[in-house]
Each structure stands twice: as C-alpha cells, then as structure tokens.
Amino acid sequence: MSKNKPIEPIPEEFATCDHAAEFWDTHDTTHYPGAFRTVKVVSELRHRHYEIPIAPDLAEALRARARRRGVSVSHLTDQLLRRNLHTTR
C-alpha cells in the first residue's frame, strides 16, 4: 500500500464471511495494529490422522463400499484394517 494512500477503516460488521474474506484479501492486517489482540490458545489433539498412498482403484472401491454401508471411508478403512490385522482398540 502506498504511503500516500489513506488506510480504509475496517467495517463495523461484515454481511457475510465472504465479504470479510474479500476485505482481508485486499488489505494488510499490519496496517491495523490496534484492531487485534493476542490471545492464548490451548488445544488438545484428540485423534491422529495418517496419510498413506493407495491405488486409485482401491480408493474408489473403499468409497463405494463405504457409501453402500452408510459409513465414512475412514471408519470403513479402520474396520477393515482392524479385522485383517486382528487388533482391537
């Protein structure tokens, strides 16, 4: 942003999340130092997610079977792996 160009004020409210996103896509938060405050965030991981490569035809078979059973692909994959590896939670 040019030093000669005035900084547009932050709207009091945004009509939608999209309007807020559009505003911040075209504005730099560093030009509004008084508008933000530091917050402390405490979080806890509840689940771990693993990414493994599988063949496209296998992925489609998993999606199709999960759809038929009315479960997520993740849930079905967990069930199949547990059954085949003979482990329980």
Order of alpha helices (4+ residues) and beta strands (2+ residues): alpha-alpha-alpha
